[in-house]
Amino acid sequence: MKSHYTNTIYVVYLLFCLLITSASAQSFIRQSTDDLSTPLQQEIGAKAGPILGEAHYLNKDDQEISSLDYKVSPSNAVTGMRDRPPMSYSLKMESFNTLLQSNETERYESRPFTVGGYNWSLIVYPNGNRRDDGSGFISLYVTIDNSTLVFSHQEVFADLRFYIFQRNERKYFTMQDTHAWRYNIFKTMWGFPRVLPLATFRDPRNGYLFNGDHCEFGVDVTIHTPFQRSELFTVARNFPNPRFTWTIRSFSTLLGEAYFSDVFPIGGRRWNIQVNPSGAGTGEGTSLSIYLLLNANERVRPYEKIYVRAQLRVLNQRASPQWRTIERPLDHWFTGPGLGWGYNEFIPLADLRDPQRGYLVNDVLIVQFYNPTFTWTIRGFSTLLKDMYLSDVFTIGGRSWNLQVYPNGRGEGEGKFLSMFLYLNEKDKLRPYEKVYVRAKLRVLNQSKLNNVQNQLDSWFNRAVPSWGFRKFISFDDLRDSSKGFLVNDVLMVQVEMEAVSSTKYFPS
């Protein structure tokens, strides 16, 4: 009886030991299997955990970022097939279905890669981004690392082209948008929720999944960098008030140091003329001083400059052939209100006060600011025997010019018409690709105060074509008819009035 009891206890003990051994073995086998599967999961990026599945993705209440914010429509998305692989980043997976079957891995995010000085990551949603209406599709996105945005308000514009390798044709299916994507601190992720239907992708006959479970995704990120080279084309147009004349009466009674004209507008700015009757600076006591001032109430930005090219005049009131109007060019950048530019020694006081010269008549002085025109007085016109004559060089619109006159005509005007042209004197200074636009009026002046003969010029000047004008400007019959007033005492007066002259600045110069 005792032996039977002992045997029973021994059997129970053996069964207990076997149970413990079995449990330990199962634990060991499970641990070993987990350890062996870990490298596979890391390789395909399917390590379970809610942190990876939600990384860098903001909920709706926290401004969810997705393609829906961009309102991507089929008309904006462009698809195609391409031979070359992605340039920015490639993501190859050898166990896509393992990733697909994970309940806790919603997406896979690549390691960061650098483009344009910013860090980016490619994001793949194997089952589609359900938050972005991508369920049942492959969803692809690119996110930017906020830490690479230097300023909180900084924006980065990028073109994105997504790739999926197709083994059958050894080409890449691509999808991109027709517009650039705008990244900033509030919008860090952009892409497409519906790149390919998941059923299409998984069907081995289509070649996106190959060698069992392999696939490849990629992206090109192209940054829109600010331009390094540029040019600025501007046209100075005709001013609504081409000139301003200031009549100063009782000049001899002016005892103050300086006097200022009324305000006058030209070129969208307000101006004054300043006159110092007894001179200023180097002209004090010996000359009349005249300046152009930007009106003190004008607003000028700290970095702004205003370029003025014009003429200042003291008019000759007697129209004497011996003493002419005194005019001096003004070529200056104005940088602030109340600042002026002009001449300390505009005209000697001795000449000004000489009654024979006609500048001060009945104690009246006339000062004028006028827009760029050039008048050429040609004397002894009937004695001109050369084919072509050039005026003196004059500067308008920052360029140097001449008037060309053909007394006996040119081309189809030869023998019957006066021909006249505007010539760009500095054509050799132009760049090979540079052009200068000019709109101007060419005139033969009527000296009897009747109607001038005028033709409109609207042309582009360049190195190859530096001259534009009219071969049939005025007929010899009209020109030589003394009753019409164009040729008086064998004097011909021609004029150009510039209405618009372009200028182009190149950066870098």
C-alpha positions in Angstrom: 0.0 0.0 0.0 2.8 2.4 0.9 4.6 1.4 -2.3 1.6 2.2 -4.4 1.2 5.6 -2.8 4.9 6.4 -3.4 4.6 5.4 -7.0 1.6 7.6 -7.5 3.4 10.6 -6.0 6.4 9.9 -8.3 4.2 9.8 -11.4 2.6 13.1 -10.5 6.0 14.7 -9.9 7.2 13.5 -13.3 4.1 14.9 -15.0 4.6 18.3 -13.2 8.3 18.5 -14.4 7.3 17.7 -18.0 4.6 20.5 -17.9 7.2 23.0 -16.7 9.7 21.9 -19.3 7.1 22.2 -22.1 6.2 25.7 -21.0 9.8 26.8 -21.0 10.4 25.3 -24.4 7.4 27.2 -25.9 8.7 30.4 -24.3 12.1 29.8 -25.8 10.7 29.0 -29.2 8.5 32.1 -29.3 11.4 34.3 -28.2 13.7 32.9 -30.8 11.1 33.3 -33.5 10.5 37.0 -32.5 14.2 37.6 -32.5 14.5 36.1 -36.0 11.6 38.2 -37.4 12.9 41.5 -36.0 15.4 42.2 -38.8 12.8 41.4 -41.4 10.4 43.9 -39.9 13.1 46.6 -39.7 14.1 46.0 -43.3 10.6 46.6 -44.6 9.9 49.3 -42.0 7.0 47.5 -40.4 8.0 47.7 -36.8 4.8 47.8 -34.8 3.9 50.7 -32.7 1.4 53.6 -32.6 4.2 56.2 -32.6 5.4 55.4 -36.1 1.9 55.2 -37.4 1.1 58.7 -36.2 4.4 60.4 -36.6 4.3 64.0 -37.8 0.6 63.7 -38.7 -1.7 66.3 -37.2 -5.3 65.6 -36.5 -8.2 67.5 -38.0 -8.5 69.6 -34.8 -4.8 70.5 -35.1 -4.9 71.5 -38.8 -4.5 68.2 -40.6 -2.1 68.5 -43.5 -2.9 66.6 -46.6 -3.6 67.0 -50.3 -7.2 68.0 -49.5 -5.8 71.3 -48.2 -4.4 71.9 -51.6 -7.6 70.8 -53.3 -5.9 68.5 -55.8 -8.2 67.7 -58.7 -7.7 65.2 -61.6 -7.1 68.1 -63.9 -4.1 69.1 -61.9 -2.6 65.6 -61.5 -0.4 64.5 -64.5 0.6 60.8 -64.8 2.9 59.0 -67.2 5.7 56.5 -67.7 9.3 57.4 -67.5 12.6 55.5 -68.1 14.9 57.2 -65.7 14.8 56.5 -62.0 14.0 59.2 -59.3 16.8 61.7 -58.7 16.0 62.8 -55.1 15.2 59.6 -53.2 14.4 55.9 -53.8 12.6 53.6 -51.3 12.9 49.9 -52.1 10.8 47.4 -50.1 11.3 43.6 -50.1 8.3 42.7 -47.9 5.5 45.0 -48.9 2.6 42.6 -48.0 4.0 42.3 -44.5 3.7 46.0 -44.1 0.3 45.9 -45.7 -1.0 43.4 -43.2 0.2 45.3 -40.2 -2.8 46.6 -38.2 -0.6 49.1 -36.3 1.6 50.5 -39.1 -0.5 52.9 -41.0 2.3 54.4 -43.0 6.1 54.1 -43.6 8.3 57.2 -43.4 11.7 57.1 -45.0 14.8 58.5 -43.4 15.4 62.3 -44.2 17.1 63.3 -47.4 18.4 66.8 -48.3 17.3 68.8 -51.3 17.9 72.6 -51.6 19.2 72.8 -48.1 16.0 71.4 -46.5 15.4 67.9 -45.1 12.6 65.9 -46.6 11.0 62.4 -46.0 9.0 60.2 -48.4 5.9 58.8 -46.8 4.0 55.7 -48.1 0.5 54.6 -47.0 0.3 51.0 -48.1 -3.5 50.8 -47.5 -4.1 54.4 -48.5 -4.5 57.5 -46.3 -8.0 57.2 -45.0 -7.9 60.7 -43.6 -7.4 62.0 -47.1 -10.0 59.8 -48.9 -7.3 57.4 -50.0 -8.6 54.1 -48.7 -8.0 51.3 -51.3 -5.1 53.2 -53.0 -1.4 53.7 -52.6 -1.0 57.2 -51.1 2.4 59.0 -51.4 3.5 62.2 -49.7 6.6 64.3 -49.0 7.1 66.0 -45.7 9.6 68.8 -44.8 11.5 68.9 -41.5 10.3 72.1 -39.7 13.7 72.5 -38.1 15.2 73.3 -41.5 12.9 76.3 -42.0 15.0 79.2 -40.8 12.1 81.6 -40.2 8.6 80.9 -38.9 7.1 82.7 -41.8 9.3 81.1 -44.4 7.8 79.4 -47.4 9.4 76.8 -49.7 7.9 76.1 -53.1 8.6 72.7 -54.5 7.7 70.5 -57.5 7.0 66.9 -56.5 7.1 64.0 -58.9 6.3 60.6 -57.4 7.6 57.3 -58.8 6.5 53.6 -58.6 8.6 51.1 -60.5 6.9 48.9 -63.0 9.0 45.7 -63.6 7.3 44.5 -66.8 8.4 47.5 -68.9 11.3 48.5 -66.6 9.8 51.9 -66.4 8.4 54.2 -63.6 4.8 55.2 -63.3 4.9 58.9 -62.3 2.4 61.3 -60.9 2.9 65.1 -60.4 1.0 68.2 -60.1 0.9 71.1 -62.6 1.6 73.6 -59.8 4.2 73.9 -57.2 3.4 72.9 -53.6 3.9 75.5 -50.9 5.5 74.3 -47.7 5.6 76.3 -44.5 5.4 75.7 -40.7 1.7 75.1 -40.9 1.7 72.9 -44.1 4.6 70.4 -43.9 3.2 67.5 -45.9 1.9 67.4 -49.5 1.1 64.6 -51.9 -1.5 62.4 -53.5 -4.0 60.2 -51.6 -4.8 58.2 -54.8 -1.7 57.3 -56.8 -2.6 53.8 -57.8 -5.5 51.5 -56.8 -4.2 48.9 -54.3 -5.7 46.1 -56.4 -3.8 47.3 -59.5 -0.6 47.6 -57.5 -0.9 44.1 -55.9 -1.8 42.3 -59.1 1.5 40.6 -60.1 0.6 40.8 -63.7 0.9 44.6 -63.6 4.6 44.4 -62.5 4.5 46.7 -59.5 5.0 43.9 -57.1 7.8 41.5 -58.3 10.1 38.8 -57.1 7.3 37.8 -54.7 7.0 40.9 -52.5 9.4 43.5 -53.8 8.5 47.1 -54.9 10.1 50.5 -55.3 8.8 54.0 -54.7 10.6 57.3 -55.3 10.3 61.0 -55.5 11.9 64.0 -57.2 11.8 67.2 -55.2 12.7 70.3 -57.2 13.1 73.5 -55.2 12.0 76.8 -56.7 15.1 78.9 -55.8 15.0 82.7 -56.2 16.4 83.8 -59.5 20.0 84.8 -59.6 20.0 86.8 -62.9 17.3 89.3 -64.0 16.7 92.5 -65.8 14.4 95.4 -65.3 12.9 97.1 -68.4 11.3 100.5 -67.9 9.9 103.1 -70.2 9.9 106.8 -69.3 6.7 108.2 -70.9 5.5 111.6 -72.0 4.7 113.8 -69.0 1.3 115.4 -68.8 2.9 118.8 -68.2 6.0 118.9 -70.4 7.4 122.1 -69.0 7.1 124.6 -66.2 7.8 128.3 -66.7 8.3 130.7 -63.8 8.0 134.4 -64.5 9.7 136.5 -61.8 8.7 140.1 -61.7 10.5 143.0 -60.0 13.6 141.0 -60.0 15.8 143.9 -58.9 13.8 144.3 -55.7 14.5 140.7 -54.5 16.7 141.1 -51.4 16.3 137.6 -49.9 18.8 134.9 -50.2 16.6 132.4 -52.0 13.2 132.3 -53.7 11.0 129.3 -54.6 8.5 128.8 -57.4 5.1 127.4 -57.0 4.8 123.6 -56.8 4.5 121.9 -60.2 4.0 118.2 -60.9 6.0 116.3 -63.5 6.6 112.6 -63.7 4.3 111.8 -60.8 6.3 114.0 -58.4 6.1 117.5 -57.1 8.9 120.0 -57.7 10.0 123.6 -57.1 12.6 125.8 -58.8 14.9 127.7 -56.4 16.5 130.9 -57.5 19.3 132.8 -55.6 19.2 136.3 -57.1 22.7 137.1 -55.7 24.1 133.7 -56.2 25.1 130.9 -53.8 28.2 128.9 -53.1 30.9 129.5 -55.7 28.5 131.9 -57.5 27.7 134.1 -54.6 28.0 137.8 -55.6 28.9 137.0 -59.2 26.2 134.7 -60.7 22.6 133.8 -60.7 22.1 130.4 -59.1 19.2 128.1 -60.1 18.3 124.6 -58.7 15.6 122.0 -59.1 14.2 120.8 -55.8 12.1 117.8 -55.0 9.2 119.3 -53.0 9.6 119.0 -49.2 6.2 117.3 -48.9 7.1 114.4 -51.2 7.4 111.0 -49.6 10.4 109.0 -50.5 11.2 105.5 -49.2 14.6 105.1 -47.5 16.0 103.1 -50.4 14.2 105.0 -53.2 15.9 107.2 -55.7 14.4 109.4 -58.4 16.3 110.0 -61.6 15.8 113.2 -63.5 17.2 114.2 -66.9 15.9 117.6 -68.0 16.9 121.2 -68.9 17.0 124.4 -66.8 16.6 127.6 -68.8 16.8 131.3 -68.5 14.8 132.5 -71.5 16.0 135.2 -73.9 13.0 137.5 -74.2 14.3 139.4 -77.2 14.8 136.5 -79.6 18.2 138.0 -80.4 20.2 136.0 -83.0 23.3 137.0 -81.0 22.1 136.2 -77.5 20.2 133.0 -77.1 18.3 131.3 -74.3 20.7 130.0 -71.7 20.1 126.3 -71.0 21.9 123.8 -68.9 21.4 120.0 -68.6 20.2 118.5 -65.4 21.2 114.9 -64.8 20.8 113.7 -61.2 19.4 111.2 -58.8 17.2 112.7 -56.1 17.2 110.8 -52.9 15.0 112.8 -50.5 12.4 115.6 -50.2 13.7 119.2 -50.0 17.0 118.2 -51.7 18.0 120.1 -54.9 20.4 120.0 -57.7 21.4 122.7 -60.1 24.0 125.4 -60.8 25.8 127.9 -58.5 26.9 129.8 -61.6 24.1 129.5 -64.0 24.6 132.9 -65.7 26.9 135.8 -64.7 25.1 138.7 -63.1 26.8 141.0 -65.5 25.3 139.2 -68.5 21.9 138.9 -66.7 21.8 142.7 -66.1 23.0 143.7 -69.6 19.9 145.1 -71.2 21.2 144.3 -74.7 21.2 140.6 -74.0 17.5 140.3 -73.3 17.5 138.1 -70.2 16.1 140.7 -67.9 13.4 142.8 -69.6 11.3 145.4 -67.7 12.8 143.8 -64.5 11.2 140.5 -65.5 13.2 137.2 -65.4 11.8 134.0 -67.0 13.1 130.7 -65.7 12.0 127.4 -67.2 12.2 123.6 -66.6 11.3 121.6 -69.6 11.0 118.0 -70.7 13.6 116.5 -73.1 13.4 117.9 -76.6 16.1 118.8 -79.0 15.9 121.4 -81.7 18.4 121.7 -84.5 18.7 124.9 -86.4 20.3 124.3 -89.8 21.5 127.5 -91.5 22.4 127.9 -95.2 20.2 124.9 -96.0 20.4 125.5 -99.8 24.2 125.3 -99.7 24.3 121.7 -98.2 25.9 119.5 -100.8 26.6 116.3 -98.8 24.2 113.3 -98.8 23.8 113.4 -95.0 24.3 115.7 -92.1 24.4 114.9 -88.4 23.3 117.2 -85.6 25.3 117.7 -82.4 25.0 114.9 -79.9 22.2 115.3 -77.4 21.3 113.2 -74.4 17.7 112.1 -73.7 16.5 109.2 -71.6 20.0 108.3 -70.5 21.1 107.8 -74.1 23.1 109.8 -76.6 21.5 110.6 -80.0 21.8 112.6 -83.2 19.4 113.8 -85.8 20.2 112.7 -89.3 19.0 114.9 -92.2 19.4 114.0 -95.9 18.9 117.4 -97.7 18.3 115.7 -101.1 16.4 112.7 -99.7 17.2 109.1 -99.4 15.9 105.9 -100.9 12.4 106.4 -102.4 12.5 109.9 -101.2 15.6 110.9 -103.1 15.2 114.0 -105.2 11.6 114.7 -104.0 11.6 114.7 -100.2 13.6 115.7 -97.2 14.6 112.6 -95.2 15.1 112.6 -91.5 16.1 110.0 -88.9 16.9 109.6 -85.3 20.3 107.9 -84.7 21.4 106.1 -81.6 24.9 107.5 -81.2 26.1 104.9 -78.6 25.1 101.7 -80.5 28.6 100.3 -79.8 27.9 100.5 -76.0 24.8 98.2 -76.3 25.1 94.5 -75.4 24.5 92.2 -78.4 21.0 91.3 -77.2 20.1 94.8 -75.9 17.3 96.8 -77.4 16.1 100.4 -76.8 12.5 101.3 -77.3 11.7 104.8 -78.4 8.5 106.6 -79.0 9.1 110.1 -80.3 7.9 112.9 -82.5 10.1 114.2 -85.3 9.2 117.6 -86.6 10.0 120.2 -89.2 9.1 123.4 -87.4 7.0 126.0 -89.0 8.7 129.4 -88.4 5.6 131.3 -89.3 3.7 129.8 -86.3 1.6 127.7 -88.6 1.3 123.9 -88.4 4.5 121.9 -88.1 5.1 118.8 -90.2 5.3 116.0 -87.7 5.7 112.2 -87.9 5.4 109.7 -85.1 8.3 107.3 -84.4 7.7 104.0 -82.6 10.7 101.8 -83.0 13.3 99.5 -81.4 16.9 100.5 -81.7 19.8 98.0 -81.4 23.4 97.5 -82.6 22.3 96.3 -86.0 19.6 98.9 -86.6 20.7 102.1 -84.8 18.7 104.5 -87.0 15.0 105.0 -87.6 13.1 107.7 -89.4 11.3 108.7 -92.5 12.5 108.9 -96.1 9.6 111.0 -97.2 9.4 113.4 -94.4 8.3 116.6 -96.2 8.2 117.2 -100.0 10.6 119.7 -101.6 7.6 121.5 -103.0 6.2 122.3 -99.5 9.7 122.8 -98.0 10.7 125.4 -100.6 7.4 127.2 -100.7 8.2 130.5 -98.9 4.5 131.0 -98.1 4.4 127.9 -95.9 7.1 129.0 -93.5 9.3 125.9 -93.2 12.4 127.4 -94.8 12.9 131.1 -93.8 16.1 133.0 -94.7 17.5 129.7 -95.8 17.1 128.4 -92.2 15.5 125.0 -91.5 14.5 124.0 -87.9 14.0 120.4 -87.1 13.1 118.9 -83.7 12.7 115.7 -81.8 10.4 115.3 -78.8 10.9 112.1 -76.9 7.7 110.6 -75.5 9.2 107.4 -74.2 12.6 105.9 -73.9 13.2 102.5 -72.4 16.0 101.5 -70.1 17.1 98.0 -69.1 19.1 97.2 -66.0 20.7 93.8 -65.9 21.4 91.9 -62.6 24.2 91.1 -62.1 25.5 93.8 -64.4 
